[in-house]
Amino acid sequence: MADSRTFTREFAPFTRRIGCFTRQFWLFTRDFGMFTREFSIFTRDFVLYP
């Protein structure tokens, strides 16, 4: 039982760091998706209407 408690205490900061990284990565992915959509619209307009 003590082993599992020690494991939990050691593992908690790692889990929290993974959560922060996941949230940052999700925000970055969302922003990158918005940028890609805007860029594709701009490119399409630029190609259609030179």
Predicted model as a PDB file, atoms N, CA, C, CB and O in Angstrom, pLDDT in the B-factor column:
MODEL        1                                                                  
ATOM      1  N   MET A   1       0.834  -1.195   0.000  1.00 56.00           N  
ATOM      2  CA  MET A   1       0.000   0.000   0.000  1.00 56.00           C  
ATOM      3  C   MET A   1       0.871   1.248   0.000  1.00 56.00           C  
ATOM      4  CB  MET A   1      -0.945   0.004   1.214  1.00 56.00           C  
ATOM      5  O   MET A   1       0.578   2.223  -0.692  1.00 56.00           O  
ATOM      6  N   ALA A   2       1.947   1.209   0.784  1.00 65.00           N  
ATOM      7  CA  ALA A   2       2.849   2.360   0.828  1.00 65.00           C  
ATOM      8  C   ALA A   2       3.508   2.566  -0.543  1.00 65.00           C  
ATOM      9  CB  ALA A   2       3.929   2.166   1.928  1.00 65.00           C  
ATOM     10  O   ALA A   2       3.765   3.696  -0.958  1.00 65.00           O  
ATOM     11  N   ASP A   3       3.772   1.462  -1.229  1.00 76.00           N  
ATOM     12  CA  ASP A   3       4.393   1.577  -2.550  1.00 76.00           C  
ATOM     13  C   ASP A   3       3.473   2.319  -3.516  1.00 76.00           C  
ATOM     14  CB  ASP A   3       4.736   0.182  -3.109  1.00 76.00           C  
ATOM     15  O   ASP A   3       3.921   3.189  -4.264  1.00 76.00           O  
ATOM     16  N   SER A   4       2.206   1.978  -3.497  1.00 80.00           N  
ATOM     17  CA  SER A   4       1.282   2.625  -4.419  1.00 80.00           C  
ATOM     18  C   SER A   4       1.120   4.097  -4.064  1.00 80.00           C  
ATOM     19  CB  SER A   4      -0.081   1.919  -4.403  1.00 80.00           C  
ATOM     20  O   SER A   4       0.968   4.934  -4.954  1.00 80.00           O  
ATOM     21  N   ARG A   5       1.150   4.425  -2.769  1.00 83.00           N  
ATOM     22  CA  ARG A   5       1.013   5.829  -2.378  1.00 83.00           C  
ATOM     23  C   ARG A   5       2.241   6.617  -2.835  1.00 83.00           C  
ATOM     24  CB  ARG A   5       0.825   5.957  -0.842  1.00 83.00           C  
ATOM     25  O   ARG A   5       2.109   7.738  -3.326  1.00 83.00           O  
ATOM     26  N   THR A   6       3.418   6.045  -2.678  1.00 84.00           N  
ATOM     27  CA  THR A   6       4.639   6.698  -3.137  1.00 84.00           C  
ATOM     28  C   THR A   6       4.590   6.881  -4.655  1.00 84.00           C  
ATOM     29  CB  THR A   6       5.887   5.877  -2.726  1.00 84.00           C  
ATOM     30  O   THR A   6       4.964   7.929  -5.182  1.00 84.00           O  
ATOM     31  N   PHE A   7       4.127   5.854  -5.333  1.00 81.00           N  
ATOM     32  CA  PHE A   7       4.009   5.923  -6.784  1.00 81.00           C  
ATOM     33  C   PHE A   7       3.061   7.054  -7.186  1.00 81.00           C  
ATOM     34  CB  PHE A   7       3.516   4.579  -7.351  1.00 81.00           C  
ATOM     35  O   PHE A   7       3.343   7.799  -8.125  1.00 81.00           O  
ATOM     36  N   THR A   8       1.941   7.179  -6.477  1.00 82.00           N  
ATOM     37  CA  THR A   8       0.977   8.237  -6.792  1.00 82.00           C  
ATOM     38  C   THR A   8       1.590   9.605  -6.570  1.00 82.00           C  
ATOM     39  CB  THR A   8      -0.289   8.086  -5.944  1.00 82.00           C  
ATOM     40  O   THR A   8       1.419  10.512  -7.385  1.00 82.00           O  
ATOM     41  N   ARG A   9       2.311   9.751  -5.454  1.00 85.00           N  
ATOM     42  CA  ARG A   9       2.911  11.054  -5.161  1.00 85.00           C  
ATOM     43  C   ARG A   9       3.968  11.412  -6.204  1.00 85.00           C  
ATOM     44  CB  ARG A   9       3.532  11.056  -3.753  1.00 85.00           C  
ATOM     45  O   ARG A   9       4.106  12.578  -6.573  1.00 85.00           O  
ATOM     46  N   GLU A  10       4.707  10.422  -6.674  1.00 84.00           N  
ATOM     47  CA  GLU A  10       5.720  10.686  -7.691  1.00 84.00           C  
ATOM     48  C   GLU A  10       5.077  10.933  -9.054  1.00 84.00           C  
ATOM     49  CB  GLU A  10       6.706   9.515  -7.777  1.00 84.00           C  
ATOM     50  O   GLU A  10       5.606  11.687  -9.871  1.00 84.00           O  
ATOM     51  N   PHE A  11       3.954  10.305  -9.288  1.00 87.00           N  
ATOM     52  CA  PHE A  11       3.352  10.335 -10.611  1.00 87.00           C  
ATOM     53  C   PHE A  11       2.442  11.544 -10.804  1.00 87.00           C  
ATOM     54  CB  PHE A  11       2.572   9.065 -10.852  1.00 87.00           C  
ATOM     55  O   PHE A  11       2.176  11.934 -11.941  1.00 87.00           O  
ATOM     56  N   ALA A  12       1.957  12.147  -9.711  1.00 88.00           N  
ATOM     57  CA  ALA A  12       1.009  13.263  -9.824  1.00 88.00           C  
ATOM     58  C   ALA A  12       1.579  14.464 -10.591  1.00 88.00           C  
ATOM     59  CB  ALA A  12       0.581  13.708  -8.439  1.00 88.00           C  
ATOM     60  O   ALA A  12       0.907  14.970 -11.490  1.00 88.00           O  
ATOM     61  N   PRO A  13       2.790  14.941 -10.272  1.00 90.00           N  
ATOM     62  CA  PRO A  13       3.328  16.081 -11.039  1.00 90.00           C  
ATOM     63  C   PRO A  13       3.476  15.765 -12.518  1.00 90.00           C  
ATOM     64  CB  PRO A  13       4.676  16.502 -10.477  1.00 90.00           C  
ATOM     65  O   PRO A  13       3.241  16.624 -13.367  1.00 90.00           O  
ATOM     66  N   PHE A  14       3.867  14.531 -12.828  1.00 90.00           N  
ATOM     67  CA  PHE A  14       4.018  14.123 -14.217  1.00 90.00           C  
ATOM     68  C   PHE A  14       2.673  14.184 -14.939  1.00 90.00           C  
ATOM     69  CB  PHE A  14       4.610  12.705 -14.302  1.00 90.00           C  
ATOM     70  O   PHE A  14       2.588  14.658 -16.072  1.00 90.00           O  
ATOM     71  N   THR A  15       1.624  13.702 -14.272  1.00 90.00           N  
ATOM     72  CA  THR A  15       0.294  13.725 -14.871  1.00 90.00           C  
ATOM     73  C   THR A  15      -0.160  15.152 -15.098  1.00 90.00           C  
ATOM     74  CB  THR A  15      -0.711  12.984 -13.988  1.00 90.00           C  
ATOM     75  O   THR A  15      -0.738  15.467 -16.139  1.00 90.00           O  
ATOM     76  N   ARG A  16       0.099  16.019 -14.125  1.00 92.00           N  
ATOM     77  CA  ARG A  16      -0.306  17.415 -14.263  1.00 92.00           C  
ATOM     78  C   ARG A  16       0.456  18.071 -15.422  1.00 92.00           C  
ATOM     79  CB  ARG A  16      -0.058  18.188 -12.940  1.00 92.00           C  
ATOM     80  O   ARG A  16      -0.116  18.857 -16.177  1.00 92.00           O  
ATOM     81  N   ARG A  17       1.731  17.750 -15.559  1.00 93.00           N  
ATOM     82  CA  ARG A  17       2.517  18.311 -16.655  1.00 93.00           C  
ATOM     83  C   ARG A  17       1.969  17.829 -18.002  1.00 93.00           C  
ATOM     84  CB  ARG A  17       4.008  17.923 -16.508  1.00 93.00           C  
ATOM     85  O   ARG A  17       1.884  18.601 -18.958  1.00 93.00           O  
ATOM     86  N   ILE A  18       1.603  16.559 -18.067  1.00 94.00           N  
ATOM     87  CA  ILE A  18       1.014  16.021 -19.302  1.00 94.00           C  
ATOM     88  C   ILE A  18      -0.284  16.766 -19.618  1.00 94.00           C  
ATOM     89  CB  ILE A  18       0.745  14.488 -19.171  1.00 94.00           C  
ATOM     90  O   ILE A  18      -0.549  17.072 -20.781  1.00 94.00           O  
ATOM     91  N   GLY A  19      -1.090  17.058 -18.604  1.00 93.00           N  
ATOM     92  CA  GLY A  19      -2.339  17.776 -18.817  1.00 93.00           C  
ATOM     93  C   GLY A  19      -2.095  19.175 -19.349  1.00 93.00           C  
ATOM     94  O   GLY A  19      -2.780  19.615 -20.273  1.00 93.00           O  
ATOM     95  N   CYS A  20      -1.135  19.876 -18.782  1.00 93.00           N  
ATOM     96  CA  CYS A  20      -0.810  21.225 -19.251  1.00 93.00           C  
ATOM     97  C   CYS A  20      -0.322  21.172 -20.696  1.00 93.00           C  
ATOM     98  CB  CYS A  20       0.262  21.879 -18.342  1.00 93.00           C  
ATOM     99  O   CYS A  20      -0.729  21.987 -21.524  1.00 93.00           O  
ATOM    100  N   PHE A  21       0.541  20.220 -20.992  1.00 95.00           N  
ATOM    101  CA  PHE A  21       1.063  20.083 -22.344  1.00 95.00           C  
ATOM    102  C   PHE A  21      -0.062  19.787 -23.328  1.00 95.00           C  
ATOM    103  CB  PHE A  21       2.122  18.979 -22.400  1.00 95.00           C  
ATOM    104  O   PHE A  21      -0.092  20.330 -24.432  1.00 95.00           O  
ATOM    105  N   THR A  22      -0.993  18.915 -22.915  1.00 95.00           N  
ATOM    106  CA  THR A  22      -2.103  18.561 -23.797  1.00 95.00           C  
ATOM    107  C   THR A  22      -2.966  19.773 -24.083  1.00 95.00           C  
ATOM    108  CB  THR A  22      -2.948  17.446 -23.182  1.00 95.00           C  
ATOM    109  O   THR A  22      -3.397  19.983 -25.217  1.00 95.00           O  
ATOM    110  N   ARG A  23      -3.223  20.583 -23.042  1.00 95.00           N  
ATOM    111  CA  ARG A  23      -4.055  21.771 -23.245  1.00 95.00           C  
ATOM    112  C   ARG A  23      -3.357  22.764 -24.172  1.00 95.00           C  
ATOM    113  CB  ARG A  23      -4.381  22.441 -21.893  1.00 95.00           C  
ATOM    114  O   ARG A  23      -3.989  23.322 -25.070  1.00 95.00           O  
ATOM    115  N   GLN A  24      -2.060  22.988 -23.960  1.00 95.00           N  
ATOM    116  CA  GLN A  24      -1.316  23.905 -24.819  1.00 95.00           C  
ATOM    117  C   GLN A  24      -1.310  23.399 -26.260  1.00 95.00           C  
ATOM    118  CB  GLN A  24       0.127  24.077 -24.304  1.00 95.00           C  
ATOM    119  O   GLN A  24      -1.474  24.177 -27.200  1.00 95.00           O  
ATOM    120  N   PHE A  25      -1.120  22.084 -26.424  1.00 95.00           N  
ATOM    121  CA  PHE A  25      -1.069  21.506 -27.758  1.00 95.00           C  
ATOM    122  C   PHE A  25      -2.420  21.639 -28.440  1.00 95.00           C  
ATOM    123  CB  PHE A  25      -0.643  20.035 -27.696  1.00 95.00           C  
ATOM    124  O   PHE A  25      -2.487  21.891 -29.643  1.00 95.00           O  
ATOM    125  N   TRP A  26      -3.522  21.468 -27.662  1.00 95.00           N  
ATOM    126  CA  TRP A  26      -4.858  21.600 -28.239  1.00 95.00           C  
ATOM    127  C   TRP A  26      -5.104  23.030 -28.685  1.00 95.00           C  
ATOM    128  CB  TRP A  26      -5.930  21.166 -27.230  1.00 95.00           C  
ATOM    129  O   TRP A  26      -5.649  23.257 -29.766  1.00 95.00           O  
ATOM    130  N   LEU A  27      -4.707  24.001 -27.861  1.00 95.00           N  
ATOM    131  CA  LEU A  27      -4.874  25.408 -28.243  1.00 95.00           C  
ATOM    132  C   LEU A  27      -4.070  25.721 -29.502  1.00 95.00           C  
ATOM    133  CB  LEU A  27      -4.442  26.339 -27.090  1.00 95.00           C  
ATOM    134  O   LEU A  27      -4.559  26.391 -30.411  1.00 95.00           O  
ATOM    135  N   PHE A  28      -2.837  25.232 -29.545  1.00 95.00           N  
ATOM    136  CA  PHE A  28      -2.002  25.457 -30.719  1.00 95.00           C  
ATOM    137  C   PHE A  28      -2.633  24.838 -31.961  1.00 95.00           C  
ATOM    138  CB  PHE A  28      -0.599  24.884 -30.496  1.00 95.00           C  
ATOM    139  O   PHE A  28      -2.640  25.446 -33.032  1.00 95.00           O  
ATOM    140  N   THR A  29      -3.162  23.625 -31.812  1.00 95.00           N  
ATOM    141  CA  THR A  29      -3.783  22.954 -32.956  1.00 95.00           C  
ATOM    142  C   THR A  29      -4.999  23.721 -33.436  1.00 95.00           C  
ATOM    143  CB  THR A  29      -4.177  21.521 -32.593  1.00 95.00           C  
ATOM    144  O   THR A  29      -5.224  23.851 -34.640  1.00 95.00           O  
ATOM    145  N   ARG A  30      -5.794  24.235 -32.483  1.00 95.00           N  
ATOM    146  CA  ARG A  30      -6.986  24.987 -32.866  1.00 95.00           C  
ATOM    147  C   ARG A  30      -6.589  26.265 -33.606  1.00 95.00           C  
ATOM    148  CB  ARG A  30      -7.839  25.326 -31.623  1.00 95.00           C  
ATOM    149  O   ARG A  30      -7.168  26.588 -34.643  1.00 95.00           O  
ATOM    150  N   ASP A  31      -5.608  26.987 -33.078  1.00 95.00           N  
ATOM    151  CA  ASP A  31      -5.148  28.214 -33.731  1.00 95.00           C  
ATOM    152  C   ASP A  31      -4.579  27.904 -35.111  1.00 95.00           C  
ATOM    153  CB  ASP A  31      -4.089  28.925 -32.866  1.00 95.00           C  
ATOM    154  O   ASP A  31      -4.821  28.641 -36.067  1.00 95.00           O  
ATOM    155  N   PHE A  32      -3.826  26.815 -35.215  1.00 95.00           N  
ATOM    156  CA  PHE A  32      -3.240  26.446 -36.498  1.00 95.00           C  
ATOM    157  C   PHE A  32      -4.328  26.078 -37.498  1.00 95.00           C  
ATOM    158  CB  PHE A  32      -2.258  25.280 -36.326  1.00 95.00           C  
ATOM    159  O   PHE A  32      -4.205  26.378 -38.686  1.00 95.00           O  
ATOM    160  N   GLY A  33      -5.400  25.426 -37.023  1.00 95.00           N  
ATOM    161  CA  GLY A  33      -6.510  25.097 -37.901  1.00 95.00           C  
ATOM    162  C   GLY A  33      -7.205  26.346 -38.416  1.00 95.00           C  
ATOM    163  O   GLY A  33      -7.547  26.424 -39.596  1.00 95.00           O  
ATOM    164  N   MET A  34      -7.419  27.333 -37.536  1.00 95.00           N  
ATOM    165  CA  MET A  34      -8.024  28.592 -37.959  1.00 95.00           C  
ATOM    166  C   MET A  34      -7.139  29.277 -38.999  1.00 95.00           C  
ATOM    167  CB  MET A  34      -8.252  29.523 -36.745  1.00 95.00           C  
ATOM    168  O   MET A  34      -7.629  29.754 -40.023  1.00 95.00           O  
ATOM    169  N   PHE A  35      -5.842  29.323 -38.731  1.00 95.00           N  
ATOM    170  CA  PHE A  35      -4.910  29.948 -39.659  1.00 95.00           C  
ATOM    171  C   PHE A  35      -4.939  29.241 -41.011  1.00 95.00           C  
ATOM    172  CB  PHE A  35      -3.491  29.936 -39.082  1.00 95.00           C  
ATOM    173  O   PHE A  35      -4.924  29.889 -42.058  1.00 95.00           O  
ATOM    174  N   THR A  36      -4.980  27.908 -40.984  1.00 95.00           N  
ATOM    175  CA  THR A  36      -4.990  27.149 -42.232  1.00 95.00           C  
ATOM    176  C   THR A  36      -6.253  27.446 -43.027  1.00 95.00           C  
ATOM    177  CB  THR A  36      -4.881  25.643 -41.950  1.00 95.00           C  
ATOM    178  O   THR A  36      -6.210  27.591 -44.248  1.00 95.00           O  
ATOM    179  N   ARG A  37      -7.380  27.535 -42.322  1.00 95.00           N  
ATOM    180  CA  ARG A  37      -8.629  27.826 -43.025  1.00 95.00           C  
ATOM    181  C   ARG A  37      -8.594  29.218 -43.642  1.00 95.00           C  
ATOM    182  CB  ARG A  37      -9.824  27.702 -42.073  1.00 95.00           C  
ATOM    183  O   ARG A  37      -8.978  29.399 -44.797  1.00 95.00           O  
ATOM    184  N   GLU A  38      -8.133  30.201 -42.871  1.00 94.00           N  
ATOM    185  CA  GLU A  38      -8.035  31.567 -43.404  1.00 94.00           C  
ATOM    186  C   GLU A  38      -7.083  31.612 -44.610  1.00 94.00           C  
ATOM    187  CB  GLU A  38      -7.547  32.546 -42.299  1.00 94.00           C  
ATOM    188  O   GLU A  38      -7.372  32.263 -45.614  1.00 94.00           O  
ATOM    189  N   PHE A  39      -5.959  30.917 -44.496  1.00 94.00           N  
ATOM    190  CA  PHE A  39      -4.982  30.921 -45.569  1.00 94.00           C  
ATOM    191  C   PHE A  39      -5.529  30.248 -46.826  1.00 94.00           C  
ATOM    192  CB  PHE A  39      -3.708  30.230 -45.117  1.00 94.00           C  
ATOM    193  O   PHE A  39      -5.261  30.691 -47.943  1.00 94.00           O  
ATOM    194  N   SER A  40      -6.304  29.166 -46.632  1.00 94.00           N  
ATOM    195  CA  SER A  40      -6.876  28.485 -47.801  1.00 94.00           C  
ATOM    196  C   SER A  40      -7.904  29.379 -48.484  1.00 94.00           C  
ATOM    197  CB  SER A  40      -7.526  27.142 -47.389  1.00 94.00           C  
ATOM    198  O   SER A  40      -7.970  29.415 -49.713  1.00 94.00           O  
ATOM    199  N   ILE A  41      -8.708  30.103 -47.703  1.00 92.00           N  
ATOM    200  CA  ILE A  41      -9.681  31.032 -48.284  1.00 92.00           C  
ATOM    201  C   ILE A  41      -8.946  32.129 -49.046  1.00 92.00           C  
ATOM    202  CB  ILE A  41     -10.590  31.648 -47.181  1.00 92.00           C  
ATOM    203  O   ILE A  41      -9.316  32.462 -50.172  1.00 92.00           O  
ATOM    204  N   PHE A  42      -7.906  32.688 -48.436  1.00 91.00           N  
ATOM    205  CA  PHE A  42      -7.120  33.732 -49.091  1.00 91.00           C  
ATOM    206  C   PHE A  42      -6.508  33.213 -50.384  1.00 91.00           C  
ATOM    207  CB  PHE A  42      -6.020  34.248 -48.154  1.00 91.00           C  
ATOM    208  O   PHE A  42      -6.539  33.896 -51.408  1.00 91.00           O  
ATOM    209  N   THR A  43      -5.950  32.005 -50.340  1.00 91.00           N  
ATOM    210  CA  THR A  43      -5.325  31.434 -51.529  1.00 91.00           C  
ATOM    211  C   THR A  43      -6.353  31.205 -52.622  1.00 91.00           C  
ATOM    212  CB  THR A  43      -4.620  30.124 -51.188  1.00 91.00           C  
ATOM    213  O   THR A  43      -6.097  31.483 -53.794  1.00 91.00           O  
ATOM    214  N   ARG A  44      -7.521  30.696 -52.235  1.00 91.00           N  
ATOM    215  CA  ARG A  44      -8.560  30.447 -53.224  1.00 91.00           C  
ATOM    216  C   ARG A  44      -8.991  31.758 -53.888  1.00 91.00           C  
ATOM    217  CB  ARG A  44      -9.769  29.750 -52.570  1.00 91.00           C  
ATOM    218  O   ARG A  44      -9.117  31.821 -55.111  1.00 91.00           O  
ATOM    219  N   ASP A  45      -9.215  32.793 -53.097  1.00 88.00           N  
ATOM    220  CA  ASP A  45      -9.606  34.099 -53.654  1.00 88.00           C  
ATOM    221  C   ASP A  45      -8.497  34.639 -54.559  1.00 88.00           C  
ATOM    222  CB  ASP A  45      -9.914  35.114 -52.515  1.00 88.00           C  
ATOM    223  O   ASP A  45      -8.773  35.210 -55.614  1.00 88.00           O  
ATOM    224  N   PHE A  46      -7.256  34.457 -54.144  1.00 87.00           N  
ATOM    225  CA  PHE A  46      -6.130  34.983 -54.910  1.00 87.00           C  
ATOM    226  C   PHE A  46      -6.024  34.244 -56.251  1.00 87.00           C  
ATOM    227  CB  PHE A  46      -4.807  34.849 -54.104  1.00 87.00           C  
ATOM    228  O   PHE A  46      -5.680  34.847 -57.268  1.00 87.00           O  
ATOM    229  N   VAL A  47      -6.320  32.932 -56.249  1.00 88.00           N  
ATOM    230  CA  VAL A  47      -6.229  32.156 -57.488  1.00 88.00           C  
ATOM    231  C   VAL A  47      -7.412  32.459 -58.392  1.00 88.00           C  
ATOM    232  CB  VAL A  47      -6.165  30.648 -57.184  1.00 88.00           C  
ATOM    233  O   VAL A  47      -7.257  32.590 -59.606  1.00 88.00           O  
ATOM    234  N   LEU A  48      -8.597  32.571 -57.796  1.00 83.00           N  
ATOM    235  CA  LEU A  48      -9.793  32.791 -58.619  1.00 83.00           C  
ATOM    236  C   LEU A  48      -9.833  34.201 -59.197  1.00 83.00           C  
ATOM    237  CB  LEU A  48     -11.053  32.538 -57.797  1.00 83.00           C  
ATOM    238  O   LEU A  48     -10.260  34.417 -60.331  1.00 83.00           O  
ATOM    239  N   TYR A  49      -9.370  35.172 -58.373  1.00 78.00           N  
ATOM    240  CA  TYR A  49      -9.453  36.569 -58.811  1.00 78.00           C  
ATOM    241  C   TYR A  49      -8.063  37.200 -58.832  1.00 78.00           C  
ATOM    242  CB  TYR A  49     -10.396  37.377 -57.887  1.00 78.00           C  
ATOM    243  O   TYR A  49      -7.727  37.957 -57.921  1.00 78.00           O  
ATOM    244  N   PRO A  50      -7.262  36.915 -59.825  1.00 64.00           N  
ATOM    245  CA  PRO A  50      -5.905  37.461 -59.851  1.00 64.00           C  
ATOM    246  C   PRO A  50      -5.904  38.949 -60.195  1.00 64.00           C  
ATOM    247  CB  PRO A  50      -5.049  36.694 -60.856  1.00 64.00           C  
ATOM    248  O   PRO A  50      -4.840  39.567 -60.260  1.00 64.00           O  
TER     249      PRO A  50                                                      
ENDMDL                                                                          
END                                                                             
